[in-house]
Amino acid sequence: MRTVSVIIPFYSHIEWLYEAIESVLNQTYPIHEIILVNDGSKEDMTEFLAKYGDKITYVYQENAGPAAARNNGIRRATGDYIAFEDSDDIWLPTIVEKQVQFMEETGAKWSHTGFYYWWPETDRLKIVNTSRDYGDIFLQRHITTQIATPSVMINRGVYSEGDFYFPEGVRNGEDDQLYTKLAKNYKINLVEEPLLKVRMRGSNSQSHAIERFNLRVQNYKSWKAEGQQMTFMIHIIYGLYSIYAKLFGKKTSRVKEFIAKCCWTIPFVLERIYVQYLFMHKEKEEIYIKRTTVNNCTGGGVILYLSNNSCDYVCAGSSCSERRLAA
């Protein structure tokens, strides 16, 4: 049986860490090791370690950010596969089992799953459309893909083939740069079923256009420095982001944010047109996706809202027999 190491970086909100750890311990697939990397948190860990100390490998480091914490865990991992969980998110019980099984079937070096955005105050869930993000996604990675880090699993063998660590000089978007590098070298599996709940709170609960402009430009500069081949359309789109980033700077206000969101429309539309073009003109290898059925809607862009014992959903590019179902 293949072994799995789980890496969890931690900095704040220990009450959520309990939930995350329990979701890992409740997996249907046996976990080889859980490596919890404390990234210089000032929270009192005494009670937590008394409860879970014998179930985890606990590592403390001075605050260096989530990328450094994950890399610390990667270097200590001994499992055949490495999976990443975040300290505020929740795994559903079969996520590890289904990813390992599918990676063994296809021989893929990395994989991810579908996931929910989750508002715990109301227990509202929204399925994120990941249905195009499988196989060769290298060009897509320069535009948009939906890959949640806590749904990612990597064959540990890739670390003997290249430097596939999270860039530590980056505090935001470090996963974007890593996944583009992985996509350049390996095709990715997708288990389309949502098997992760991503907690929506604070800075990740809403979109900040100015911050996203600067993050996109940061990634663009990194790709150019690495000599990555990019299409003319990618240069056009990121040229717009570069102009916006210079225009708006890094400081934000309500007025600037409103204007920035309006400006976002142009590159947003270009991105969607280009991704649609790539999807239509580049044959996808179905071997790399394990499709799922959600309420009589199979694949093809499901958007699902769950709340108050009922759900609303929209299906794009597939057939739906109902508009509202009991949860």
C-alpha positions in Angstrom: 0.0 0.0 0.0 1.3 3.5 -0.9 2.0 5.7 2.0 0.8 9.3 2.4 2.4 12.2 4.3 0.2 15.1 5.2 1.7 18.6 5.7 -0.1 21.3 7.5 1.4 24.8 8.0 -0.1 26.7 11.0 0.0 30.3 12.2 -3.3 31.3 13.8 -6.8 30.3 14.8 -6.0 27.1 16.7 -9.7 26.4 17.1 -9.9 25.8 13.3 -6.7 23.6 13.5 -8.6 21.1 15.7 -11.2 20.7 12.9 -8.6 20.4 10.2 -6.6 17.7 12.1 -9.8 15.7 12.8 -10.7 15.7 9.1 -7.3 14.2 8.4 -7.5 11.6 11.1 -11.0 10.6 9.9 -9.8 9.6 6.4 -10.9 6.3 5.0 -7.3 5.8 3.8 -4.5 5.2 6.4 -2.3 8.3 6.9 1.4 7.5 7.2 2.3 10.7 9.0 0.9 14.2 9.7 3.6 16.9 9.8 2.4 20.0 11.5 4.7 23.0 10.9 4.2 25.8 13.4 5.2 29.0 11.5 6.1 31.1 14.5 2.6 31.2 16.0 2.1 32.9 19.3 -0.9 30.7 20.2 -0.7 28.4 23.2 -0.2 24.9 21.8 -0.2 23.1 25.2 -3.7 21.7 25.1 -3.5 20.8 21.4 -0.3 18.9 21.7 -1.6 17.1 24.8 -4.4 15.8 22.6 -2.6 15.2 19.3 1.1 15.1 20.1 1.3 11.3 19.7 -0.6 11.5 16.4 1.5 14.1 14.6 5.1 15.2 13.9 5.3 18.7 15.4 7.8 21.1 14.0 8.4 24.7 15.1 10.1 27.3 13.0 10.5 31.1 13.2 7.9 32.9 11.1 8.8 32.6 7.5 5.4 32.2 5.7 3.4 29.3 4.5 5.7 28.5 1.6 8.7 28.0 3.9 6.5 26.0 6.3 5.3 23.6 3.6 8.9 23.2 2.2 10.0 22.3 5.8 7.4 19.6 5.8 8.3 18.4 2.3 11.9 17.9 3.3 10.8 15.8 6.4 8.2 13.7 4.6 8.8 10.0 4.1 5.6 8.9 2.4 5.2 7.9 -1.2 2.7 10.8 -1.7 2.6 14.2 -0.2 -0.7 15.9 0.5 -1.2 19.4 1.7 -3.9 20.5 4.1 -4.4 24.0 5.5 -5.1 24.6 9.1 -8.5 26.3 8.5 -9.9 23.9 5.9 -11.7 20.6 6.0 -11.1 17.4 4.1 -14.0 15.1 3.4 -13.3 11.6 4.5 -12.5 10.0 1.1 -10.2 12.6 -0.5 -7.0 10.8 0.2 -8.3 7.4 -0.8 -9.7 8.6 -4.1 -6.6 10.6 -5.1 -4.2 7.7 -4.3 -6.4 5.3 -6.2 -6.7 7.5 -9.3 -3.0 8.4 -9.3 -2.1 4.7 -9.1 -4.4 4.1 -12.1 -2.9 6.8 -14.3 0.6 7.1 -13.1 0.2 10.9 -12.8 2.8 12.7 -10.7 0.3 15.1 -9.1 -3.4 15.5 -8.7 -6.2 17.7 -7.2 -9.9 17.4 -6.5 -13.0 19.5 -6.8 -13.8 21.7 -3.8 -16.3 23.9 -2.1 -16.1 27.4 -0.9 -17.5 27.2 2.6 -19.1 29.8 4.8 -19.2 28.1 8.2 -21.5 30.7 9.8 -24.4 29.6 7.6 -22.9 26.3 6.4 -23.3 27.5 2.9 -21.3 25.7 0.2 -20.5 26.6 -3.3 -18.9 24.2 -5.7 -16.0 25.7 -7.7 -15.9 24.7 -11.3 -12.7 22.6 -11.8 -14.0 20.7 -14.8 -11.3 21.9 -17.3 -8.3 21.6 -15.1 -6.8 18.2 -15.9 -4.2 16.7 -18.2 -1.9 19.2 -19.8 -2.8 22.5 -18.2 0.5 24.4 -18.8 -1.0 27.2 -21.0 -4.1 27.4 -18.8 -1.9 28.0 -15.8 -0.8 31.3 -17.3 -4.5 32.4 -17.4 -6.7 30.7 -14.9 -7.1 27.3 -13.2 -9.0 26.3 -10.1 -6.5 24.4 -8.0 -6.9 24.6 -4.2 -3.6 23.8 -2.4 -5.4 21.6 0.3 -6.6 19.4 -2.5 -3.2 18.9 -4.1 -1.3 15.6 -3.8 2.2 15.1 -5.3 4.3 12.0 -5.9 7.3 12.5 -3.6 9.5 11.1 -6.4 9.3 14.4 -8.3 11.6 16.0 -5.8 14.4 13.8 -7.1 13.7 15.1 -10.6 13.6 18.9 -10.0 13.2 21.8 -7.6 9.4 21.6 -7.1 9.3 23.6 -3.8 7.1 26.6 -3.0 9.0 29.8 -3.7 9.8 31.2 -0.3 10.4 34.8 -1.3 6.7 35.1 -2.1 4.1 35.7 0.6 1.0 35.6 -1.7 0.5 33.4 -4.8 3.5 31.1 -4.0 1.3 28.1 -5.0 0.6 29.7 -8.4 4.3 29.7 -9.3 4.8 26.1 -8.1 1.8 24.7 -10.0 2.9 26.4 -13.3 6.3 24.7 -12.9 4.7 21.4 -12.2 2.3 21.8 -15.1 5.3 22.5 -17.4 6.7 19.1 -16.6 3.8 16.8 -15.7 0.1 16.3 -16.5 -2.3 16.5 -13.6 -5.1 14.2 -12.4 -8.5 15.7 -11.4 -11.0 13.9 -9.2 -13.9 16.2 -10.1 -15.9 15.3 -7.0 -15.7 18.1 -4.3 -13.8 16.6 -1.5 -12.5 19.7 0.3 -14.2 22.6 2.1 -12.2 25.9 1.8 -13.2 28.2 4.7 -14.1 31.7 3.4 -13.0 34.4 5.8 -11.3 37.8 5.9 -9.0 38.3 3.0 -10.1 35.2 1.1 -13.8 35.8 1.3 -13.8 38.5 -1.3 -11.9 39.5 -4.3 -9.5 42.5 -4.1 -8.8 43.6 -7.6 -5.7 45.8 -6.9 -4.1 43.0 -4.9 -4.8 40.6 -7.8 -3.3 43.0 -10.3 0.0 43.0 -8.4 0.0 39.3 -7.9 -0.5 38.6 -11.6 2.3 41.0 -12.5 4.5 39.2 -9.9 3.8 35.9 -11.6 4.4 37.3 -15.1 7.8 38.7 -14.1 8.7 35.3 -12.6 7.7 33.5 -15.8 9.7 35.8 -18.0 12.8 35.5 -15.7 12.5 31.7 -16.0 12.3 32.0 -19.8 8.9 30.4 -20.1 7.4 30.4 -23.6 4.2 32.4 -23.6 1.7 33.1 -26.4 1.0 36.5 -27.8 -2.4 36.6 -26.1 -0.9 35.9 -22.7 1.5 38.8 -23.2 -1.5 41.1 -24.1 -3.5 40.1 -21.1 -0.5 40.5 -18.7 0.4 43.7 -20.4 -3.0 45.0 -19.2 -2.3 43.8 -15.7 1.0 45.5 -15.7 -0.6 48.8 -16.7 -3.2 48.5 -14.1 -0.7 47.6 -11.4 1.3 50.8 -12.1 -1.8 52.9 -12.4 -3.4 51.8 -9.0 -0.2 51.0 -7.0 -0.5 48.8 -4.0 -2.5 51.0 -1.6 -6.2 50.6 -1.8 -9.4 52.5 -1.0 -13.0 51.8 -1.7 -13.1 54.2 -4.7 -9.8 52.8 -6.1 -11.1 49.2 -5.6 -14.4 50.0 -7.3 -12.6 51.5 -10.3 -10.1 48.6 -10.4 -12.9 46.0 -10.5 -14.4 47.9 -13.5 -11.0 47.8 -15.2 -10.7 44.1 -14.5 -13.5 43.4 -17.0 -11.3 43.7 -20.1 -8.6 41.2 -19.1 -11.3 39.0 -17.5 -13.2 38.7 -20.8 -10.0 38.1 -22.8 -9.0 35.4 -20.3 -12.3 33.6 -20.6 -12.2 33.8 -24.4 -8.7 32.5 -24.6 -9.3 29.6 -22.2 -12.4 28.6 -24.2 -10.2 28.7 -27.3 -7.5 26.5 -25.7 -10.1 24.1 -24.5 -11.7 23.8 -27.9 -8.5 23.5 -29.9 -6.4 21.4 -27.6 -7.6 17.8 -27.2 -8.0 16.9 -23.6 -6.9 13.4 -22.4 -9.9 12.0 -20.6 -7.7 9.5 -18.8 -6.7 12.3 -16.4 -10.2 13.1 -15.1 -12.5 11.1 -12.9 -15.8 12.7 -13.5 -18.6 12.9 -10.9 -22.4 13.3 -11.0 -24.0 16.0 -8.8 -27.8 15.9 -8.6 -28.3 14.7 -12.2 -25.8 17.1 -13.6 -22.6 15.4 -14.9 -19.5 17.5 -15.2 -19.4 20.5 -17.5 -19.4 23.4 -15.1 -21.5 22.7 -12.1 -22.2 25.6 -9.8 -24.0 24.4 -6.6 -25.2 26.4 -3.6 -26.2 24.5 -0.4 -27.9 26.3 2.4 -30.8 25.8 4.8 -31.5 22.1 3.8 -31.9 22.9 0.1 -29.7 23.6 -2.9 -29.8 25.6 -6.1 -27.6 24.8 -9.0 -26.8 25.7 -12.6 -25.4 23.3 -15.1 -23.5 24.5 -18.1 -22.8 22.3 -21.1 -24.7 19.3 -19.6 -28.3 18.2 -19.0 -30.2 19.0 -15.8 -33.5 17.4 -14.9 -34.3 19.6 -11.9 -33.6 23.2 -10.7 -34.1 22.6 -6.9 -33.4 19.5 -4.9 -33.6 18.5 -1.3 -30.1 18.5 0.2 
